[in-house]
Amino acid sequence: MAIENNTRRNGQNDGQATGSSHPTNMLGNSRSSESDSDDDSSDTSSVLTQIGNDEFPGHFVEHEGRLFHSHGDLPYPLPVDGEEQARLNSQHKILRTLLGSHADGPVATVLASEQGRQKRVLDLCSGTGAWVMDMAGIFTDVRFSGVDIVPIGPRTIPRNVHFEVADVTQPLRWPDETMDFVHARNISLAVSNFPQMLREAARVLRRGGLFVSGEIRRQVNFAPGYPGNPDVDAPRAERFYRIINGVLAHRGLQDYTRNIPTYVRESRLFSDGRVRDHVIPIGDWQVSRGRRRRMGLAYLEAISKLARSFGPMLRNEGYTDGFVQELITGFVEDMRTVPGMVGVYQTVWMIKA
Ligand SMILES: C[S@@+](CC[C@H](N)C(=O)[O-])C[C@H]1O[C@@H](n2cnc3c(N)ncnc32)[C@H](O)[C@@H]1O
């Protein structure tokens, strides 16, 4: 591997729970032989994919005035409310601008039309569905599925899109070799066992299919040419990451981003691939105007929101409110004022062997 520096389809009542007796986890992932109704193809399960309005509240719990997922045994620590959704949508635009596309890798080749077969894409932990919706608007003859534990995808969607609620740490409901592209962006707070998820993604991918991972590193980074000793130059940001990474590790959520290329190699399931680090500007220390400045300011706002979203997790862990406030304020101040601070978005794409 080379290293470079709720189904809510218009007017359709698809995929409702049928009371299947097949093994089903708490969110309804199941692998049964009944025909699937998210489209006309050969999916083989009958899972809960349609979320009725009355079922909505059951997916959320309120804590400290913020909404979280209600699936207590899953480790995802962030709220899933309007503020978080705004952050995810902003981050989506930032990453789109950063990459100059919606994903690294030979996406257009893999999704090129093929006579007699509709191509399929699966987005794991799809969040607000922004990536799926944008991609579905570009590849209009490809069928897109987005999966998340909470129904926060859009409610009005085009015919080639479907969202459903399921736990991606459980076996996916799709049969072997059904997908042409599986996309997993910023899932390291949701999935603790990446190698297991990689095997499951490979299972549902066709030979020659594409898997793309994208993760923003949870650490202080300096742009090339800046002195950049985090302990000395950005001690408050460094302390923030040290503390949240400790708490997250305690929940089983290590930052495994750097290990992803190794996991891919060790899986022996993929034949080709690339790893790339993309540098995201933070704030406006780098340039005084233009697109990169706008990106830097938007990313500063996004990571400030992210820091605040970690507040409830830290207080749950026993840190006092005063400590948490100071930790978050210090992080934001370092991010805003220390020259040379950048984020790093690592993308890994690979082809199923
Ligand atoms: C950081 S967000 C990323 C969302 C999206 N991929 C993006 O890049 O905008 C992580 C998402 O994972 C979802 N999630 C957490 N645990 C999950 C699980 N076990 N199965 C499915 N989705 C999960 C959360 O609800 C949240 O929407």
The ligand as an SDF file (V2000), in Angstrom:
LIG
                    3D

 27 29  0  0  0  0  0  0  0  0999 V2000
  -18.9640   11.4810   13.8700 C   0  0  0  0  0  0  0  0  0  0  0  0
  -20.4910   11.0390   13.1620 S   0  0  0  0  0  0  0  0  0  0  0  0
  -20.0440   10.8620   11.4500 C   0  0  0  0  0  0  0  0  0  0  0  0
  -21.2330   10.9180   10.5220 C   0  0  0  0  0  0  0  0  0  0  0  0
  -20.8940   10.8500    9.0270 C   0  0  0  0  0  0  0  0  0  0  0  0
  -20.2000    9.6390    8.6690 N   0  0  0  0  0  0  0  0  0  0  0  0
  -20.1030   12.0540    8.6150 C   0  0  0  0  0  0  0  0  0  0  0  0
  -18.9160   11.9200    8.2750 O   0  0  0  0  0  0  0  0  0  0  0  0
  -20.6670   13.1580    8.6210 O   0  0  0  0  0  0  0  0  0  0  0  0
  -20.6880    9.3760   13.6810 C   0  0  0  0  0  0  0  0  0  0  0  0
  -22.0660    8.7950   13.4230 C   0  0  0  0  0  0  0  0  0  0  0  0
  -22.0440    7.4130   13.8030 O   0  0  0  0  0  0  0  0  0  0  0  0
  -23.3260    7.0720   14.3260 C   0  0  0  0  0  0  0  0  0  0  0  0
  -23.1490    5.8380   15.0970 N   0  0  0  0  0  0  0  0  0  0  0  0
  -22.6040    5.7030   16.3180 C   0  0  0  0  0  0  0  0  0  0  0  0
  -22.5530    4.3970   16.6730 N   0  0  0  0  0  0  0  0  0  0  0  0
  -23.0980    3.6910   15.6420 C   0  0  0  0  0  0  0  0  0  0  0  0
  -23.3480    2.3130   15.4150 C   0  0  0  0  0  0  0  0  0  0  0  0
  -22.9840    1.3850   16.3050 N   0  0  0  0  0  0  0  0  0  0  0  0
  -23.9580    1.9530   14.2600 N   0  0  0  0  0  0  0  0  0  0  0  0
  -24.3310    2.8870   13.3510 C   0  0  0  0  0  0  0  0  0  0  0  0
  -24.1040    4.2130   13.5100 N   0  0  0  0  0  0  0  0  0  0  0  0
  -23.4950    4.6060   14.6440 C   0  0  0  0  0  0  0  0  0  0  0  0
  -23.7170    8.3000   15.1200 C   0  0  0  0  0  0  0  0  0  0  0  0
  -25.1090    8.3560   15.3520 O   0  0  0  0  0  0  0  0  0  0  0  0
  -23.2070    9.4300   14.2150 C   0  0  0  0  0  0  0  0  0  0  0  0
  -24.2100    9.8530   13.3200 O   0  0  0  0  0  0  0  0  0  0  0  0
  1  2  1  0
  2  3  1  0
  2 10  1  0
  3  4  1  0
  4  5  1  0
  5  6  1  0
  5  7  1  0
  7  8  2  0
  7  9  1  0
 10 11  1  0
 11 12  1  0
 11 26  1  0
 12 13  1  0
 13 14  1  0
 13 24  1  0
 14 15  1  0
 14 23  1  0
 15 16  2  0
 16 17  1  0
 17 18  1  0
 17 23  2  0
 18 19  1  0
 18 20  2  0
 20 21  1  0
 21 22  2  0
 22 23  1  0
 24 25  1  0
 24 26  1  0
 26 27  1  0
M  CHG  2   2   1   9  -1
M  END
$$$$
